[in-house]
Amino acid sequence: FNSLFNEALAKEMRTDIEENDNQYLITMDIPGVDKKDIDISVLDGAVTISVNKTKNEEDKNKNYIIRERSLRSVSRSFYLNDICEDTIKAKYENGILTLVVNKLKPIEEPKKTIAIE
């Protein structure tokens, strides 16, 4: 059940990933979240986006009759080949998170010539 629950939450973070020659563009819907509750991390080419919505002081004093907008933590990870981790840029506006992830430039090795004996 936990697995299904986590999958359902992750589907709320609907994502598009575009690729061109120089970069990846990740666009993710995360409505109703403050940007302070979003964490982005990168490890070995995996970009992980986590959202941690927790109770605040205002919520403690409220008496809800119905509460469908749950407090939760959820994350999604995407493995992207050959990314430049130091240049990732993130922007969050109107419930949409946008990441620009540059690709590493291929190292062009000089052409080697082999002498014929």
Secondary structure by P-SEA (a helix, b strand, c coil): caaaaaaaaaaaacbbbbbcccbbbbbbbbcccccccbbbbbcccbbbbbbbbbbcccccccccccccccccccbbbbbbccccccbbbbbbcccbbbbbbbccccccccbbbbbcc
